[in-house]
């Protein structure tokens, strides 16, 4: 662990660090857990840096092991859920040990595997740096394993000033956004609040109990929170900031969220697992355009695609090529963007999600924005389907409000789309489903089709 972070944790002392279903853990308690994890590592008598997987969610044990493994120079992959869900990922990193965590508790289990001699691990070993392995969400393909220089990644948080505003841990422990929240809180001495689950009811309950001031969320979750009405059933008056990212935000949803939370500041964030989180500014809180204001991050737009170059970007992929990185270090994000006034940008979607209807191209988000305006639609996912004549056609999956007459809702959706969209953008198939999002609270584009 970098000396600056160790000094911060000592300085925070008896301040609350992490709160959740297990209760409140202070920074002093967290250091005790870190020391216990370090003692467990010493008992293993490992003669070289080794790959570990921490399987669990945000919590004191997970945070303690993450920092202890960083301090000891090992390689660590945070994974959500249970180890039974991740055999391919565990094999890809050659994990020799699994730490299963829950609240303050953990179990340390050996895993039969040969140590990895991957060149990326060897490079970090030579530098005596620990490694952090993150897996992509797999929303548009097979998850990829990305290796960060853990010490270098943490260095980006050294400039954080002390801030005692409680922050909710909505994005997962295995997600770059979730780790960004964790590292930011630890560096600033803030309280990280972990809900019992990620349902709107559980999140609102935790926010009210611990007077949460900052809510980092995805547009998908904000839509669920507003549609559920849970924000009205709890005292969320301490909330000051809602940051949102991970997927495009529609103007309609942003307007509804701002109406639900008057007086709360909304800030669009941006980042990738490959480059880390970018500091941003929203010049107009009612706009979905954003300005990238990060002196450590370079950016440019090439053929409508956002390219980034960052000191916190990954050292490479495990088991995959680095074709998305140019020879001079630019990362091609795959995000299609529009340029706005005064150097602002708006992410309109992923190039891989683009739908091509007989040569006419569209992004799912522009159709979803219209469909979400229909009364009775809780959420939706637009996607392309194969078509014999046009190559693709537009289809939409709908999560309907309880008690809705589905055929009437289907008719309303088609009428709305015909009124406001070009003919090739109008969905030819409307299917009703129970969910369009996954564990990372954003739309899954590669779910099995109904």
N, C-alpha and C positions, 0 to 999 in steps of 0.2 A: 504494500500500500504506500502511495507517495507520502513523504513526510508532511507535506502541507495538509493533506486530508487527515492524517493521524492527529495533527495538532488541532484541527478544527473539531474533531470528534471529542478530544479531551476537553476542549474549551466549552463545548455544549453541555458537558457534565450531566446535571440532573434534569435537563429539559426533556420533554417527551419527544421521542424519535419516531416510533411506529405504533399506531393504534389499530385494533381490529377486534374480531370476535374473541380473541384470547385476553383482551384488556389493553393496557398501555405499557409500552416498553420505553424506558428512558435511554438516553445516549450512554449513560453509565452501564445500564443493563446490557446494551448492545455490545459494549466493549468486553463485558464479562463473557458473553456468548462467543465473540470473536476469539478470545483467549482460549476458550474450551475447544473451539474448532481447530485452532492452531496446535493445541496439545494433541488432539486426535491425529492431525497430520504428522506430527513428529513421531508418534507411536508407529506409524506405518513404515518409518525408516526408508523412505523412497530415495533412491540414489540419483534420480534425474527428474526434470519437470515431466509431469504426467497429466493425461486428459481426464477430467472429472465432468460429470453431469450433475447439475442441481435440479432436481425434479420437484416442482411445487409451485406455489404462488408467492406474491409479495408477503413478507412477514419477517420477523426478527431473525429466525434461524436461516432463512434464505439469504438475507442481507449479510449476516455474520459470516456465512461460508463463502459468499461471493468475495468479500473483502479479505478473508483469511487466505483464500486461494490466490488472489491477486498478490498479496504480500509475500507468499511463498514462491511465486514465480511459476505457478502451474497454468494449465489451459482449462478453461471452464465453459460449459455450454448450459445456459439456463433453459429449462424445458418445462412447459406447463403440463398439468394433468398428472398422469402416472407413468412410470417407466415402461409399463406394458404397452403404452401407446406409441413408443418411439424406437423400436428395434432398428429400423434403417438409419435413424439419426445417430443412435449410440454406436452403431457399427461404422458409420462414416467418420466419426471423430476418434475411433478406437478408444472409447471410454473404458478405462480400467477400474474406475470407482464411480458409484452412484450415491449421491446424497439425497435422500428423500426427506423433505421438510414439511412441517405443519406447525404453524404458530412458533412457539419457542422450542419445539422438539424436532429431532432428526434421527435418522438411521443411516449408517454408513455401510454400504454393501459392496463387496468386490464383484467385478465382472470379468469373465474370462475373455481376454483379448490381448493381442500383441501390441506393444507400444507403437505409436505412430512415428514414423520417420519422415513424415511429409515435409517437403522443403520449407513450407511456411512456418511450421512448428520449429524446424531446425534454425531458421533465421531468427526467430524470437528467442530461442534458447541461447544462441550465440550472443545476443544483446542482453541476456539476463532479464528479459521482459516477459511478463505473463501475457496470455492470450485470452481473448473473449470470443467465443464462437456463437454467432447468431444464425438462425435459419429464417429464410424468407417465408412469408405467410403461405405461399402456394395457392393464392387466390386465382392466379392465372397460369399455373403450371406446377411442376415438381419443385418442392422446397430446395433452396440452395444453401449450402453452409458457407458463411462468410467469416473470415478471421480478422479480428481487430487487434491491434497493439493495445492491450488493456491500460497500460500506464499512460500511453499517449492519449487515449480516449478520455481518461479521467482528468488529464491536464486541462482539458477544455473547461472544467468546472472550477478551476482555482480562483477565477476572478469573481465568483459569486459572493455577494455581500450577505451579511446575516439578515434573515427574514423569518419571522415567526408565524407567518400566515399558514394555517393548515391546508394541505393539498390532498386531493383525493387520488388514490391509485386506481384508476380505471383501466388504463392500458396495461397489458400483461407483463409479468416478470420476464417473459421470453421475447419481448417486443422492444425495439429501439426506443419507441416513445415511452414505454413503461420504465425502462432503465434510465432514460433521461429524467423522468420525474423523480426516481429514487436517488440518483446521483445529485441532482439539483437540491433536493431536500437535505441530504446529508451534508453537502457543502455549505448550505445556508443555515443549518440548524433548525429547519422547519419540521413540522409534524406531518408524517405521511399517514393518511387514513385509508385503511383497507376495508372495503365493504365485505359482507359475508358472501355475496355473489354479485354478478354484474347486471342483475335485473334492475329496472327503474325503481322498484319499491325498496330493494336493499340499498341501492346507492343513495336514494333520498333519505333513508333512515340514518345511514352513517353520516351523511352531510349535516343533518340536523343535530345528531348527538354530539359531534365534535366541532360544530361551528365551522365547517369547511369554507374557506375563502376562495380557493382556486380549484376549478374543475377542468382538467384536460380531457377532451372527449373526441369522439368521431361524429361526423354528421349523422350517421346511422343511429348512434345512441341518442343524440340530441332529439332526433325525430321520435324515437321510442319514448323518451322521457316526457316530451311535450304531449304526445298522443295519449300516453297512459294517464295523464293528470296527476301523477305522483308528486310533482313539484308543488301542487296546490294543497296537498294533504300533510305537508311537513313544513317546519319553519326553516326556510333556506335564506333567511334575511342576512346571514353573514357572508353570503356569496358575493365576491367582488369581480372575479374574472372567469370567463369561460374561454379556453383556448380550444381550437378545433383543427383537425387535420386528418391525415391518413387516406383521404379520398375527397373527391370534389364536393363542395357545398353549393347547393342551389340557392338562388336569391329568395325563392319562396320560403324555403326552410329557414334561412337566416332571419327573414322577417318574422316568421312565427316564433322562433326562439327568442328574438329580441323583445317581442311583445310579451312572451311568457316571463321574461326576466328583465323588466325595465330597471334601468340604473346600473345594470351589470355590464362591464366592458367585455366585448368580444374581440378575440385576437386569433387570426388565422395563422397556423404554424405550418412549417414545411420541413421535411427531412426524409432521408432514406436510410435503410439499414447499412448501405455501403458507405455513405459519407457522414452520417450523423445528423443532428438537428441543426437547422439554420435559424439564426435570429431574424425575426421578421417585424414588420410594422404594417398596421392596417390604417392607411390614411383616412379612409371613410368607413366607419363601423357598419354601415348599411350595405357596403359593397363586398363582393367576393374576390375583388382584386387585392393583391398583397405586394408589398415591397420587401425584397431580401436585403436586410440591413446587418450584414455580418462581415466585419473586416477580415475575418479569418477564412471566409469562404468566397471563392470566385465562381461566377456564373455567367453563362451566355446562352442564347437561343440559336439553335442551328436547325433550319428547316422545320420550325415550329416545335422542336424538341428541346427541353431544358437540359443543359449540360452543367455539371458541377465539378469543382476541384477543391479539395479540402485537406487540411493537415490531419483530420481525424478519420480519413477514409481507410477502408480495409487494406490489409496487406495482400489480400487475394482470396480466392475461393478454394475450398477443398473439393476435389473431385470434379472440377469444372473449369472451363476456360475463362479468360478475362476479356472476352471480345467486346464487352460493353465499356471497357476502359481503353482510351487512346494511348498511343505510345508516349505522349507528353502528359499523361496523368488525368485527362478529363474523363469524367464518368457520364455516360449517356443514360439519363434516368429512364427513358421510355415514356416520359410524361409529355403529353401534348399540351402546349400552353398558348394563350393569347396575350398579346402585349396591350397594356392599358396606358392611361395618362401618367406622366411623371415617373416613368421607369417602373411601373407596376406590372404584375403578371397575374394571370388567372389560369389555374390548372383545369382543363376541361375533360381530362381522362387519360387513359393509357392507350398508346398506339395499338397495343395488342388487343384492345377491346373494341376497336373501330369496326363498325358494321358496313359492309359494301353491298348495296342493293343495286345490281345492274350498273355498276360504275358510279353511283351516287353514294357518297360516304357520310356517315354520321357517327356521333359519339353517344353512348347510352345515356349519359347524364342529361342531355338536352331533351330527350323524350321523358325520362324519369321526372324532370322538373314539371312537366305538364301533367303527367299522370297523378303526381302527388297533390295537385290542386283539386282533384275530384273528391268530393265528400264521401267518406266511407273507406278511402284508401289509407291504411296505416303506413305501409311501406311497399316498395316495388323494386324489381330488378329487371332492366331491359337487356336483352341479349340478341345475338344473331343466330338464326337457324338456317341450315342448308335449304336451298330452293333450286329446283331443276332448271328454271328459266332465268332467274336473276342472280344465281349464285348464293345469295343470302336473302332472308326476309327478317323483319323485326318481330320479336316476340317479347311478351312481358309477363313476369310472375308477380302476382298481387297478394299481399297480406291484407285481408279485409278486416274491418272493424267487426266486433262481435254483433251478431244479430242482423247483419246486412243480408238483403235478398241478392244473391250472387248474380243472377241473370240480369237483374236491373242494373247492378253495379257495372257489369261487363258492358252493357249498352251505353251507360253514362261515360265510361272510359273511351269507348270508340267514338262517341259523338264529340267529346272534348278534344280528342286528338285530331279528328278530321277538321274541326274548326280552327285549330291553332298550328297545325303542322303540315308540311308538304306531304303529298300523298305517299312518297316512298318511305317516310318516317313513321307512318301510322302502323301500329302493331297489327299483324294479321292473325296473331294468336294471343289470347288472354287466358292465363292459367292461374288458379288460386292455390296458394301454398301457405304453410304455417310460418315460414321464416325465409329470409333472403340473406341473412348474415351469419357469420361464424363466431368462433371464440374471440376473435380480434375485433369484433364489433364493427365490421365493415362488410360491404356486399361481396359475396363470393361469386365469382364469375364462372367457376368451373364445377359447380355443384351438379350432381346427376340431374338430368332434365326430367320433369314430371311427365 
